[in-house]
Amino acid sequence: MKKKVVSKNLINALLKLDFTQKEITTYITLLEKGSLAVQDISRISGVNRVSIYGALDELKQKGLVVESRKGKKKLFVAEDPENIKKIISQKKEKIKIEENLLENSVLPILKAIDISREDRPQIKFFEGEAGINKVFDDYILKGRDVINCGSYETAVRVFSEKEEMKYFKKIGKRKIFYRMILENTSLNHKFARASKGIAHTKFLSPDMKVSADIVISGSVVALISYDRKNATLIEDESIAQAIKMQLDFMWDRL
């Protein structure tokens, strides 16, 4: 069967939208031929099955392919190309979040580290489990309004789930208004359920990952790396408010 030649302009445009060549070939094949099994997509497109499976997974995440069944046979169907607009909208939203993160979080922190400034905020470093515990007990839990962006996927590498649950009891006992922005994982959903009535939780989109925790409490900013078992504490009202503004912006958009 003779393959239809796809416009180079179309391919180049889709590549610029972060589609891979194999995703483009797979999607166009499904648009042209309708519902197909993997072996049929491979035969028509000339792409090997392993690559087809990878392309289909990515296209499903993009909302451009869905699965269907005909008896016991699994088939794949192309969704409306209009769905590409949603991908563009998501990219715009992500860029907006990154711009706010740069302006209200990254730049204030880097300026705080600049030794040439006379009005430098106080910066403290803590190491190990004891150091991280000290940050929470002596600084974060002293505030009345706390917002945290992070993930228990990394926290449980240092502290047990039981220890983390005890932390919620401290929050409840001190009647702290505590908000958590977490990665969208089953473990984080588990902690959200456990803290219901104590902490308020929202989740990031599934494709967004968190490598370290950032916690704002009053005039304190805590940057916590569970992988490295350390924490950096910045005490400065203006920096804390600037970063809190960014986290509030994220919270309102989730």
Secondary structure by P-SEA (a helix, b strand, c coil): cbbbbccaaaaaaaaaacccaaaaaaaaaaaacccccaaaaaaaacccaaaaaaaaaaaaaaccbbbbbcccbbbbbbccccaaaaaaaaaaaaaaaaaaaaaccaaaaaaaaccccccccbbbbbbcaaaaaaaaacccccccbbbbbbbcccccccccaaaaaaaaaaaaaaccbbbbbccccaaaaaaaaaacccbbbbbccccccccbbbbbcccbbbbbbccccbbbbbbcaaaaaaaaaaaaaaaaac
